Amino acid sequence: MAKKKDTKKINISTYLSEDKKRVIFIAVAGVLVIVSLLLIISGAFGNFEKVKLRTNNKAIFTIADLSVNDIKFRATSEEVKAAFGKATKEETIIKNQYEYLILTYPGLKLTLREYYDDYILVKAEITSNKYTAARKIKVGNRIMSAIKKYNVSISDSNYIYKNYNMDALSQNLIKDNVYFAIRNKKEVEYVNRDAVVEGQKSNTAILKFDYKNGKISKITWSYDVEW
């Protein structure tokens, strides 16, 4: 009888051991799958970390934030007119050797620059809450609410975050993207300058919130527009 009891104990012990092995195998396999996916993602989007700060995982301002409703930077004149309809005022001007098409709507002014035989959207000025900027920000929203959607908890005087500051915009020796956010009592401005390549002039994206009494009164964004 004693031998039979010992045999049962050995069998139960063996069964539990196999079960544990199965659990461990599944856990290890799961970890390997997750690690593999992370490696694939980091390889595909490795450059994205250059425009992201890790303090609270909020992405900084980038070219992806240049939008009005569903219309984004580089939209054609046809796409713009299809989205917003006939402008109340339409004019063309020449600035810095480029021809610009300016479309004015109630509470919205859009600037498009010549591009081959068409125009592309390069600047927007929003003064009405009828329109939505990136990250669902509108005129009339509290300025602190907008800041929180871009803020990454790094503060240096009046800079909300930065890898460089405004002086870096004129320094072509800096090869990295230059990005920062600066604020004062009337406006908050986000800047992201493309990296300088072979000493060539780089383009700068800007997003600005004018505010009064704690609320946004105007939203302006532009890309490679110096006026």
N, C-alpha and C positions, 0 to 999 in steps of 0.2 A: 504493500500500500504506500509505503513511504517513497518507493521508487517511482510509482505512478504520479504521486503529488509533485515530485521533483520534475518529472517529465512535463507535466502541465505548466509548471512555473517557467520552465525553459521555453516552451512553446509560446506562452504569453509574452515573455520578454523579447523573444525573436520577432513576434508580430508588431509590438510597439516600436521596436528598432526600425523595422522596414517602413512603418508609417511615418516615423520621424524623418527618415531618409527622403521619403517622397515629398514631405512638406518643405524640407531644406532645398531639395532639388527645384521645386516650383518657385521658391523664394529667390534662389540664385538666378534662375532663368529669367524671372521678372526683372531683377536688378540689371541683368545684362541687356535686356531689351530696352529698358529705360535709358541706360547709359548710351547704348547705340543710337537711340533716337536723339538724345541730347547732342551727341557728336555730329550727327547729320545736320541738325538744326543750326548748330554753331558754325558748321562749315558753310551752310547756305546763306546764313545771315550774319556772318562774322563782322562785316563792316557796320552793321546796325549799331553795335555797341559804341561806335565812335560818336554817335549822336544820342547817347542815352546815359544818364547818370544813375547810379545804383542806390542812392540813399533812400529813396522810397519807391523805386521802380516806375516813376512817372517819366515818360518820354519828354525830352525838351522840344522846343519849337523847331520844326524843320519845314522843308518845302512841302511836305504832305499837308501842312496846316493852311495852305493858301487856297481857300475855298469860300464860296458864297452859296448857301443852300447845297445843291448837288453839283454845282459848276465849279471846276477847279482851274488852277493856274494852267495856262497853255490851251484852254478851250478856244475853239475857233469862233469867229464872228457869227457863223451860222448856228453853232451850238448855244452861244450866249443869247441870241435873239429868239431861238426856239424856246429857251427856258424863261426869259423875262419879257418877251413880246417886243412890240415897237417902242423904241425909246422916245421920251418926250422931247429930247434934244440930242442931235447927233452932229458931231463936228470932227474935222481932221486938223492936226497941227504938226509942225515939224520941230523936233527937239533933238539935239545932239546927233544930227544926221539921220535920224529915224522919223518915219511918219507914224503918227499915232491916231487911232480912232477912239474918240471919247463918246460913250453912250451914257446919257443921264436919265435916270428913272426917279420917281418920288422916293427919297431916302436912300438912293443908291447911285453911285457914279463908278463906271467901269472904264478902265483904260486898256486898250489893245494896241499892240505894236505890230508894225508891218512884218510879215513873214512870208517870203516868196510872193505869191499872188493872193495872199489872204492876210488876216490879222490874228494874233493870239492874245489871250488875256494875260496881262502882266501886273495889273494893279486894281484894287477895289477899295472904295470908301463907303462905309455903311453908316447911316445916321438914323435908320428906322428899325424898330423891333420886328418889322415884317420879315426881315432877312436873318438868316442864321449863319454865323461864322463857324470855323472848325471847333470841335469839342462842344458843340451845342451852346455856344456863347452868343448872346444877343445884346444889342443896345438896351439899356435899362437894367441889365443884370448888375449885381453888386461887384465892384472891382475885385474885392477879396475872393469872391467865388471864382472869377476868371484866373486870378493869380494861383489859386490852389490847384487848378487844372494843369498848370505848367510848372508850378513851384517844386523844387527838389530839395528843399530844406538846407540850402547852402546860402549863407548871407554874408556879404562883405561890404560894409557901408551901404550904399544904395544899390548894390548888385544882388539880385536874387540868386543867380547861379552863374557860373562862368568857367571856361577853361582859359580864356584870355579876357581882356576888357576892350573897350571901344578903341583905344589907341592901336590895338593890333590890326584893325581894319586897313590901315595904311602901310602895314609892314609885310611886304611881299616875301620876306625871308622866312616867314612862318608857313610851313608846308601843310600843317593840319587844318581841318575845319576850325573856324573860329566861331564860337557860340557863347552868347551871354544874354542875360536879361537885366535891365536896369530900370529903376523906378524913381519918381519924384512925386511931388504933391499933385501933379496934374495929369501925368501919363505914365504908362508902363510900356516899355519897348523891348521886344524880343528880336534878336539878331542871329543869323546863321550865315556865315560866309563860306563859300566853297573853298576847298584847299587850293592853294596856288600851284599850278603845274607849269614847270619850265619857265617860270617868271612871268607868265601871261596874266593879264587882268582877270580876276575871279569875280564871280557874281555873288550878290548879297541879297538874301531874303530878309524881309523886315515885317514884323507884326506889331502894331501899336494900338493901345487902348487909351483914348482920352477919357478922363472921368471927372465928375464934379459931384460934390456932396456924397461921395462914396459909390456913385453909380456910373456905369459906362455911358458916355454921350456920343462916342464915335469909335468905329473900328476901322483901321486902315492896314492893308497889307500890300506888299509889292515885291517884285523880283527883278533885279537889275534895272531899277528905275531910280534915277537920282534927282527927281524933282517931284 
